[in-house]
Amino acid sequence: MLSETKLYINGVVRPAAGDRTYETVGPWTGEVVGKAADASAEDVNEAIAAARRAFDATDWSTNHQARFELVKRLYELLQANEERISTLCRVQGGSALGFVPRAQVGMALGCYKELLDLFPQVRWEKDRGEAGPPQYRSHRKIVYEAVGVVGAITPWNVPLYVNIGKVVSALLAGCTVILKPAPDTPGPGAVMGELAAEAGFPPGVFNVVTGADPAMAGEMLVLDPRVDLISFTGSTGVGKRIMEKGAATLKRVFLELGGKSAKIVLDDVPNFAQEVASTMLVGHAGQGCAVQSRLLVSRKRYAEAVEILRGAYAAYEGKWGDFDDPSQVMGPVISKKQMERVMGYIDLGVREGATLLAGGKTRPEKGGGWFIEPTCFVDVTNDMRIGREEIFGPVLVVIPYEDEEDAIRIANDSDYGLSSGVASGDLDRALRLAGRIRAGSVSVNGGMCIAGDLPFGGYKMSGIGREWGVEGIEEYLESKVVAWRV
C-alpha cells in the first residue's frame, strides 16, 4: 500500500477537513493501493484565499531571484525523491517500468531543469524609446508582470510532467498557484506540495488540493473571481466547459487538449519498414495527447505496410504488461472506465468496416487491472469515427493516401492539430510538407519536437496557448505600458 497523501494549503501539509479520504485504485491490479486526502469546498476556498493573499501581500511576484532559488530547491528535492515518485507513477498511474525514464518521470525532471536554465531569458522590461508629437513626446517602456493567481488542473496520464509544466512555469513568472491533480493520480502532486513545504515556500504561494470528485475543485477554481488564470490539460469537452464557465469573470484560460495526430510516411523513405513499425501505439498504452495515432501511407506501398505491421504486432506479444520488466513501455490503461471506453471504440471500428489487423481484446490474464492488447486497424477512412476521435488507448489506425496533396488533406482534415510527423528520404520534401500541416509541432524524420525548452500546444480544438519553453513562462505574464513626458 502507498502512504496516504495530504493536502498542501497555506504552507501546511495537512489532512482534508474532517479527515476525509478516498481510495486510489491501481491499474495493474484493480485493487485499492492507497488513500488520498479528499478536499472539501472549504479546503479549496482556503487554498484560493491563501494564494490570493500570497500574491497581493508579499513580494513573491517581484522578487525574481528569491523565488528562482526556491523553485530551484524544489527541483533538487524532486530529484532526491525520484524513486518515490516513480513508484507512485507506476502503482497509481499504471506506468510500465521502461516508460518511467521517459515523459513519466525522467523527462519530466529534465524538462524542469530546462525551465530553470531558461529563466534568465525572460524579459521583465522592454524599452520602446521616445515617440509622439513635440508637445506630448514621451519615453515608453513595457513592463511584464505576473498574471496573479493560477488554477492548474492536470490529467492522470503523465501527472508529474504536466504538473511541472504548469506549476513551475507559473511560479517562475511570479504567480501563485493552486494545483488540482486528477483523482486517479493524486500522488505526484501531493509530493510536490510536501517538498515545497520542505523547501520553505512562503505560505499560500503554492497549494495542492486533491479529491475524489473530478469536477468540484476545478469548477470552483474556474468560477472564482479571485483566480486570474486557469491552465488545464485534458479533454476537449472539459476544455470547452472551462472556456464557457470562465467567461463570467473574463478569466484567462490556457488549454492543452486532445489530439488525433497524423504521421505521413512518404514512399521514398529509405527505412520504410522501420518507419512503419515504429508507429505502433504502445508507449504508456497510447495514453498521450500528442501520440501519432493516425498512420498515413502511400497507396502504392499500403499492402507492404500492412504486412510490416502484421509482423511487428505479432512480434510484440510478450513484450508488454509485465510490471517488473525494465524493457517494457506498455502497461494497463488507467481505469476500468477507460478500458470500457477504448473497447467501445474498438467495437465501433469493426462496425464501421475497418479491418482489425492486430489486437482488439482485453487481456485479464495479465493481472486484475485494465489491460488491452496493442491494437491496429487498417483499411480505415478518415471519415470513420476511429479516424477522427481521440481514443486515448493503444489503438493505431492506418489510412492510405493517393499523393502528397491527399496526404496533407487527410492530415489536416481533423478537429485537432496538436502534433504530427513526416518521414521521407528527401529532407526538403519533408520540410515542405511539414510547413503545410496545421499542428503545433511536427517531427521530421524522427526529430524531437517536444522538449522542455520548446513551446508545446495545438491548433484548432487541440487548445489555446503554449506550455514549456520561455513561451510557456510568458503565458503567465501580463504586459503593462508605462510612458512619461520628456
TIRONU-780780 format. One record per residue (C-alpha): residue number from 1; x, z, y. Coordinates in Angstrom, 2 decimals, m for minus. Layout:
PT   i    east      up   north
PT NUM       X       Z       Y
...
END
This chain:
PT   i    east      up   north
PT   1    0.00    0.00    0.00
PT   2    1.13   m0.80    3.52
PT   3    1.37    2.04    6.02
PT   4   m1.61    2.49    8.34
PT   5   m1.21    0.70   11.68
PT   6   m2.23    2.19   15.02
PT   7   m3.28    1.06   18.48
PT   8   m0.85    0.98   21.40
PT   9   m2.62    1.78   24.67
PT  10   m1.21    3.02   27.97
PT  11    2.18    3.69   26.44
PT  12    0.86    5.74   23.50
PT  13    0.76    4.77   19.82
PT  14   m2.46    6.36   18.60
PT  15   m5.47    6.05   16.27
PT  16   m8.68    4.40   17.37
PT  17  m11.39    6.56   18.90
PT  18  m12.96    8.71   16.21
PT  19  m10.06    7.85   13.88
PT  20  m11.89    4.70   12.85
PT  21  m10.01    2.39   10.49
PT  22  m10.74   m0.70    8.45
PT  23   m9.21   m2.03    5.25
PT  24   m6.98   m5.09    5.10
PT  25   m7.17   m7.29    2.01
PT  26   m4.12   m9.03    0.55
PT  27   m4.46  m12.82   m0.01
PT  28   m2.20  m12.69   m3.10
PT  29   m4.29  m10.09   m4.94
PT  30   m7.71   m9.99   m3.29
PT  31   m7.28   m6.22   m3.19
PT  32   m7.02   m3.70   m0.36
PT  33   m3.39   m3.46    0.79
PT  34   m3.66   m1.15    3.79
PT  35   m5.62    0.25    6.71
PT  36   m5.56   m0.57   10.40
PT  37   m6.96    1.15   13.47
PT  38  m10.44   m0.16   14.28
PT  39  m10.67   m0.22   18.07
PT  40  m13.96    0.66   19.76
PT  41  m15.25   m0.82   23.01
PT  42  m13.99    2.35   24.70
PT  43  m10.49    1.74   23.35
PT  44  m10.50   m1.84   24.62
PT  45  m11.77   m0.72   28.01
PT  46   m8.95    1.83   28.23
PT  47   m6.40   m0.86   27.41
PT  48   m7.76   m3.16   30.14
PT  49   m7.76   m0.32   32.68
PT  50   m4.19    0.62   31.75
PT  51   m2.97   m2.97   32.08
PT  52   m4.69   m3.30   35.44
PT  53   m3.08   m0.10   36.77
PT  54    0.35   m1.10   35.50
PT  55    0.13   m4.44   37.26
PT  56   m1.35   m3.19   40.54
PT  57    0.50    0.09   40.98
PT  58    4.03   m0.46   39.59
PT  59    6.93   m2.79   40.28
PT  60    6.68   m4.49   36.85
PT  61    5.79   m7.86   38.38
PT  62    8.59   m7.82   40.98
PT  63   11.50   m6.08   39.25
PT  64   12.71   m9.09   37.29
PT  65   15.91   m7.60   35.90
PT  66   14.35   m4.32   34.77
PT  67   11.61   m6.00   32.80
PT  68   14.04   m8.54   31.32
PT  69   16.13   m5.66   29.93
PT  70   13.05   m4.05   28.35
PT  71   11.84   m7.33   26.84
PT  72   15.35   m7.88   25.51
PT  73   15.32   m4.38   23.99
PT  74   12.05   m5.17   22.23
PT  75   13.71   m8.27   20.75
PT  76   16.56   m6.15   19.39
PT  77   14.13   m3.69   17.81
PT  78   12.12   m6.51   16.22
PT  79   15.34   m7.88   14.77
PT  80   16.16   m4.46   13.33
PT  81   12.68   m4.32   11.77
PT  82   12.70   m7.89   10.43
PT  83   12.37   m6.78    6.80
PT  84    9.37   m4.59    7.54
PT  85    7.64   m7.35    9.48
PT  86    8.44   m9.87    6.74
PT  87    6.73   m7.62    4.19
PT  88    3.64   m7.42    6.40
PT  89    3.53  m11.21    6.77
PT  90    3.85  m11.65    3.02
PT  91    1.45   m8.93    1.82
PT  92   m1.08   m9.08    4.64
PT  93   m0.73  m12.72    5.70
PT  94   m0.13  m14.45    2.37
PT  95    3.22  m15.97    3.29
PT  96    5.42  m17.23    0.47
PT  97    8.93  m15.81    0.47
PT  98   10.52  m19.17    1.29
PT  99    8.29  m19.58    4.33
PT 100    9.32  m16.25    5.89
PT 101   12.55  m17.66    7.44
PT 102   10.52  m20.46    8.98
PT 103    7.77  m20.03   11.57
PT 104    6.52  m16.86    9.92
PT 105    9.38  m14.54   10.96
PT 106   12.84  m16.14   11.17
PT 107   11.90  m18.96   13.51
PT 108    9.66  m16.58   15.50
PT 109   12.60  m14.30   16.27
PT 110   14.83  m17.29   17.01
PT 111   12.29  m18.59   19.50
PT 112   12.09  m15.13   21.11
PT 113   15.85  m15.34   21.73
PT 114   15.41  m18.79   23.27
PT 115   12.84  m17.41   25.74
PT 116   15.32  m14.74   26.79
PT 117   18.01  m17.40   27.22
PT 118   15.65  m19.50   29.37
PT 119   14.67  m16.66   31.70
PT 120   17.42  m17.38   34.28
PT 121   15.96  m20.88   34.70
PT 122   12.64  m19.56   36.02
PT 123   12.47  m20.21   39.78
PT 124   10.75  m17.49   41.80
PT 125   11.07  m19.29   45.15
PT 126   11.49  m22.86   46.35
PT 127   12.42  m23.73   49.92
PT 128   10.43  m26.66   51.32
PT 129   12.21  m26.81   54.68
PT 130   10.73  m27.46   58.12
PT 131    7.84  m29.77   58.94
PT 132    4.90  m30.23   61.30
PT 133    4.33  m31.31   64.92
PT 134    6.56  m29.68   67.58
PT 135    4.03  m27.06   68.66
PT 136    3.39  m25.97   65.04
PT 137    6.72  m26.74   63.44
PT 138    7.12  m24.34   60.53
PT 139    9.54  m23.37   57.82
PT 140    7.85  m23.25   54.42
PT 141    8.62  m21.77   51.05
PT 142    6.76  m21.48   47.77
PT 143    6.78  m18.12   46.04
PT 144    5.90  m17.83   42.34
PT 145    4.16  m14.62   41.30
PT 146    2.72  m13.25   38.08
PT 147   m0.95  m14.08   37.49
PT 148   m1.87  m10.48   36.65
PT 149   m3.47   m9.03   33.53
PT 150   m3.35  m11.26   30.44
PT 151   m5.58  m11.06   27.38
PT 152   m3.67  m12.57   24.44
PT 153   m5.87  m13.43   21.44
PT 154   m3.88  m14.53   18.39
PT 155   m4.60  m16.00   14.92
PT 156   m3.74  m14.95   11.38
PT 157   m1.65  m17.88   10.16
PT 158    1.73  m17.14   11.84
PT 159    0.90  m13.96   13.73
PT 160    4.38  m12.84   14.81
PT 161    5.27  m16.32   16.07
PT 162    2.13  m16.66   18.19
PT 163    2.25  m13.04   19.37
PT 164    5.78  m13.61   20.65
PT 165    4.93  m16.93   22.29
PT 166    2.17  m15.32   24.35
PT 167    3.29  m11.74   24.90
PT 168    6.97  m12.36   25.64
PT 169    6.29  m15.28   27.99
PT 170    3.67  m13.28   29.90
PT 171    5.87  m10.18   30.13
PT 172    8.85  m12.20   31.35
PT 173    6.61  m13.75   34.02
PT 174    5.73  m10.24   35.22
PT 175    2.23   m9.98   33.80
PT 176    0.80   m7.03   31.92
PT 177   m0.73   m7.78   28.54
PT 178   m3.44   m6.72   26.11
PT 179   m2.74   m8.24   22.68
PT 180   m5.70   m8.66   20.34
PT 181   m4.44   m9.78   16.88
PT 182   m6.68  m11.33   14.22
PT 183   m8.42   m8.79   11.95
PT 184   m6.74  m10.20    8.81
PT 185   m3.20   m9.68   10.13
PT 186   m3.06   m6.68   12.48
PT 187    0.35   m5.53   11.23
PT 188    2.85   m7.66   13.20
PT 189    1.04   m6.96   16.48
PT 190    0.80   m3.25   15.76
PT 191    4.53   m3.12   15.01
PT 192    5.23   m4.83   18.34
PT 193    3.28   m2.01   20.01
PT 194    5.21    0.69   18.15
PT 195    8.54   m0.89   19.07
PT 196    7.53   m1.36   22.72
PT 197    6.90    2.39   22.84
PT 198   10.32    2.97   21.28
PT 199   11.92    0.60   23.79
PT 200   10.48    2.66   26.65
PT 201    7.97    0.22   28.12
PT 202    6.11    1.71   31.11
PT 203    2.54    2.83   30.30
PT 204   m0.01    0.01   30.38
PT 205    2.44   m2.88   30.65
PT 206    1.81   m3.90   27.03
PT 207   m1.16   m2.83   24.90
PT 208   m2.28   m3.70   21.37
PT 209   m5.87   m3.36   20.15
PT 210   m6.73   m4.19   16.53
PT 211  m10.19   m4.19   14.99
PT 212  m12.36   m5.34   12.14
PT 213  m14.76   m7.21   14.42
PT 214  m13.25  m10.66   15.06
PT 215  m15.12  m11.11   18.36
PT 216  m15.81   m7.79   20.13
PT 217  m12.44   m7.12   21.77
PT 218  m11.90  m10.79   22.58
PT 219  m15.31  m11.07   24.24
PT 220  m14.56   m8.00   26.35
PT 221  m11.25   m9.47   27.49
PT 222  m12.87  m12.80   28.37
PT 223  m15.79  m11.29   30.29
PT 224  m13.95   m8.51   32.16
PT 225  m13.09   m9.40   35.78
PT 226  m10.02   m7.13   35.59
PT 227   m8.42   m9.63   33.20
PT 228   m6.95  m12.60   35.09
PT 229   m5.95  m14.94   32.27
PT 230   m6.84  m15.50   28.61
PT 231   m4.27  m17.03   26.28
PT 232   m5.90  m17.97   22.98
PT 233   m4.71  m19.68   19.84
PT 234   m7.34  m20.54   17.24
PT 235  m10.21  m22.87   16.51
PT 236  m11.57  m25.39   18.97
PT 237  m15.05  m23.91   18.61
PT 238  m13.91  m20.48   19.75
PT 239  m11.81  m22.07   22.50
PT 240  m14.92  m23.75   23.90
PT 241  m16.74  m20.42   23.90
PT 242  m13.86  m18.77   25.77
PT 243  m13.99  m21.50   28.45
PT 244  m17.73  m21.06   28.77
PT 245  m17.67  m17.26   28.97
PT 246  m14.59  m17.18   31.19
PT 247  m16.34  m19.31   33.79
PT 248  m18.31  m16.29   35.02
PT 249  m15.14  m14.83   36.52
PT 250  m13.35  m18.17   37.06
PT 251  m10.73  m16.86   34.67
PT 252   m7.68  m18.98   33.99
PT 253   m7.56  m19.98   30.33
PT 254   m4.71  m21.25   28.20
PT 255   m5.96  m22.65   24.88
PT 256   m3.90  m23.79   21.90
PT 257   m6.49  m25.12   19.50
PT 258   m6.92  m27.33   16.45
PT 259   m5.16  m30.41   15.22
PT 260   m5.54  m33.33   12.84
PT 261   m2.09  m34.75   13.35
PT 262   m1.06  m38.15   12.02
PT 263    2.28  m39.25   10.61
PT 264    2.83  m43.00   10.75
PT 265    5.27  m44.31    8.15
PT 266    6.26  m47.86    9.12
PT 267    7.01  m50.38    6.40
PT 268   10.64  m50.83    7.49
PT 269   11.69  m47.24    6.86
PT 270   14.74  m47.23    4.54
PT 271   13.90  m43.95    2.78
PT 272   10.26  m44.79    2.16
PT 273    9.81  m42.58   m0.91
PT 274   11.31  m39.55    0.83
PT 275    9.21  m40.03    3.97
PT 276    6.01  m40.32    1.97
PT 277    6.71  m37.48   m0.46
PT 278    7.87  m35.08    2.27
PT 279    4.42  m35.26    3.85
PT 280    2.90  m33.23    1.00
PT 281    0.97  m30.49    2.75
PT 282    2.28  m27.33    1.08
PT 283    4.08  m25.13    3.64
PT 284    2.02  m21.93    4.06
PT 285   m0.79  m23.70    2.18
PT 286   m1.30  m26.10    5.08
PT 287   m2.42  m23.30    7.40
PT 288   m0.86  m24.61   10.58
PT 289   m2.37  m26.22   13.66
PT 290    0.47  m28.76   14.06
PT 291    0.81  m29.85   10.43
PT 292    0.70  m33.60    9.80
PT 293   m2.43  m33.73    7.66
PT 294   m3.11  m37.47    8.02
PT 295   m0.52  m39.78    6.44
PT 296   m0.81  m43.36    7.70
PT 297    0.86  m46.01    5.51
PT 298    1.00  m49.80    5.84
PT 299   m1.45  m51.51    3.51
PT 300    1.46  m53.66    2.30
PT 301    3.08  m50.58    0.76
PT 302   m0.01  m48.45    0.21
PT 303   m0.08  m48.79   m3.59
PT 304    3.60  m47.85   m3.68
PT 305    2.92  m44.79   m1.53
PT 306    0.08  m43.68   m3.79
PT 307    2.34  m43.76   m6.85
PT 308    5.08  m41.87   m4.99
PT 309    2.60  m39.15   m4.06
PT 310    1.16  m39.03   m7.58
PT 311    4.62  m38.28   m8.94
PT 312    5.53  m35.86   m6.15
PT 313    2.42  m33.75   m6.62
PT 314    2.87  m33.71  m10.40
PT 315    6.48  m32.56   m9.96
PT 316    5.40  m29.79   m7.59
PT 317    3.39  m27.97  m10.24
PT 318    5.04  m24.64  m10.96
PT 319    6.83  m24.61   m7.61
PT 320    4.23  m22.66   m5.66
PT 321    2.20  m19.47   m5.87
PT 322    4.96  m17.07   m7.04
PT 323    5.23  m14.02   m4.76
PT 324    8.87  m13.32   m5.64
PT 325   10.41  m16.81   m5.72
PT 326   12.55  m17.35   m2.58
PT 327   12.48  m21.12   m3.02
PT 328    8.70  m21.37   m2.69
PT 329    6.94  m22.04    0.63
PT 330    3.32  m22.09   m0.56
PT 331    1.14  m19.14   m1.49
PT 332   m2.60  m18.48   m1.18
PT 333   m4.89  m19.17    1.75
PT 334   m5.70  m16.15    3.90
PT 335   m9.11  m15.08    2.58
PT 336  m11.99  m15.79    0.26
PT 337  m13.91  m17.17    3.23
PT 338  m11.10  m19.62    3.98
PT 339  m10.81  m20.61    0.32
PT 340  m14.52  m21.42    0.21
PT 341  m14.22  m23.41    3.44
PT 342  m11.33  m25.50    2.14
PT 343  m13.01  m26.07   m1.22
PT 344  m16.10  m27.20    0.70
PT 345  m14.01  m29.92    2.35
PT 346  m12.55  m30.96   m1.00
PT 347  m16.04  m31.34   m2.43
PT 348  m17.06  m33.23    0.70
PT 349  m14.13  m35.65    0.33
PT 350  m15.26  m36.57   m3.18
PT 351  m18.83  m37.10   m1.97
PT 352  m17.58  m39.26    0.91
PT 353  m15.94  m41.62   m1.58
PT 354  m12.27  m40.76   m1.17
PT 355  m10.10  m40.73   m4.33
PT 356   m8.81  m37.31   m5.35
PT 357   m5.23  m38.14   m6.31
PT 358   m4.00  m34.60   m6.95
PT 359   m5.17  m31.00   m6.94
PT 360   m8.64  m30.11   m5.80
PT 361   m9.15  m26.89   m7.75
PT 362   m8.76  m23.17   m7.24
PT 363   m6.12  m21.51   m9.41
PT 364   m7.27  m17.99  m10.34
PT 365   m4.53  m17.67  m12.98
PT 366   m2.04  m17.39  m10.09
PT 367   m3.46  m13.98   m9.23
PT 368   m6.54  m12.20   m7.95
PT 369   m6.30  m13.76   m4.50
PT 370   m7.22  m17.06   m2.92
PT 371   m5.18  m19.88   m4.48
PT 372   m5.93  m23.59   m4.00
PT 373   m3.82  m26.34   m5.56
PT 374   m1.85  m28.70   m3.34
PT 375   m4.41  m31.44   m2.85
PT 376   m4.21  m35.10   m1.85
PT 377   m6.93  m37.66   m1.12
PT 378   m6.19  m41.39   m0.97
PT 379   m8.46  m44.33   m0.08
PT 380   m9.53  m42.34    2.98
PT 381  m11.01  m43.99    6.06
PT 382  m10.73  m42.39    9.46
PT 383  m14.48  m42.07    9.86
PT 384  m14.72  m39.66    6.92
PT 385  m15.05  m36.00    7.89
PT 386  m11.97  m35.13    5.81
PT 387  m10.09  m37.60    8.01
PT 388  m11.45  m36.22   11.28
PT 389  m11.95  m32.47   10.93
PT 390   m9.29  m29.77   10.70
PT 391   m9.33  m28.39    7.14
PT 392   m6.57  m25.78    7.61
PT 393   m5.61  m25.80    3.96
PT 394   m3.28  m27.65    1.56
PT 395   m5.18  m30.95    1.81
PT 396   m3.43  m34.20    2.76
PT 397   m5.42  m37.38    3.45
PT 398   m3.75  m40.80    3.17
PT 399   m5.09  m43.69    5.26
PT 400   m3.95  m47.35    5.13
PT 401   m3.34  m49.36    8.29
PT 402   m3.03  m53.13    8.81
PT 403   m0.35  m53.36   11.51
PT 404    1.19  m51.35   14.36
PT 405   m1.86  m51.71   16.58
PT 406   m4.12  m50.48   13.81
PT 407   m1.81  m47.53   13.13
PT 408   m1.91  m46.47   16.78
PT 409   m5.68  m46.94   16.87
PT 410   m6.16  m44.69   13.84
PT 411   m3.70  m42.05   15.06
PT 412   m5.46  m41.84   18.44
PT 413   m8.97  m42.08   17.01
PT 414   m9.28  m38.30   16.86
PT 415  m10.81  m35.47   18.83
PT 416   m7.41  m33.80   18.62
PT 417   m3.96  m34.55   19.98
PT 418   m1.60  m31.72   19.09
PT 419    1.32  m33.20   17.18
PT 420    2.30  m36.39   15.37
PT 421    5.13  m38.23   13.66
PT 422    6.61  m41.71   13.34
PT 423    9.15  m42.86   10.74
PT 424   10.92  m46.22   11.00
PT 425   14.25  m47.87   10.30
PT 426   14.20  m49.17   13.87
PT 427   14.54  m46.30   16.35
PT 428   13.44  m48.38   19.34
PT 429   10.32  m49.44   17.46
PT 430    9.57  m45.82   16.50
PT 431   10.08  m44.58   20.07
PT 432    7.82  m47.32   21.40
PT 433    5.04  m46.20   19.10
PT 434    5.68  m42.53   19.88
PT 435    5.11  m43.30   23.54
PT 436    1.62  m44.59   22.74
PT 437    0.44  m41.66   20.65
PT 438   m1.84  m39.28   22.53
PT 439   m0.34  m35.98   21.39
PT 440    1.59  m33.10   22.90
PT 441    4.58  m33.54   20.59
PT 442    5.85  m36.41   18.43
PT 443    8.55  m36.16   15.78
PT 444   10.50  m39.42   15.37
PT 445   12.37  m39.82   12.08
PT 446   12.11  m36.09   11.41
PT 447   13.19  m34.95   14.87
PT 448   12.37  m31.30   15.57
PT 449    9.86  m31.44   18.41
PT 450    8.67  m27.82   18.13
PT 451   11.15  m25.16   19.23
PT 452   11.32  m22.07   21.43
PT 453   12.91  m23.95   24.34
PT 454   10.34  m26.78   24.30
PT 455    6.78  m26.71   25.67
PT 456    4.11  m26.84   22.96
PT 457    0.47  m27.76   23.38
PT 458   m2.01  m30.55   22.96
PT 459   m4.17  m33.27   24.44
PT 460   m7.94  m33.56   24.21
PT 461   m9.60  m30.86   22.07
PT 462   m6.23  m29.51   20.96
PT 463   m6.16  m27.38   24.07
PT 464   m5.11  m26.73   27.64
PT 465   m1.68  m25.66   28.87
PT 466    1.69  m25.22   27.20
PT 467    3.35  m22.42   25.25
PT 468    7.11  m21.79   24.80
PT 469    9.91  m23.13   26.95
PT 470   10.25  m22.50   30.68
PT 471    6.88  m24.23   30.97
PT 472    5.33  m21.55   28.75
PT 473    6.59  m18.77   31.03
PT 474    5.34  m20.67   34.08
PT 475    1.80  m20.75   32.60
PT 476    1.62  m17.11   33.68
PT 477    2.64  m17.69   37.32
PT 478    0.68  m18.37   40.50
PT 479    2.16  m20.30   43.44
PT 480    1.90  m18.91   46.97
PT 481    2.87  m20.83   50.10
PT 482    4.46  m18.87   52.97
PT 483    5.10  m20.61   56.31
PT 484    6.43  m19.31   59.63
PT 485    6.70  m20.91   63.06
PT 486   10.14  m21.94   64.19
END
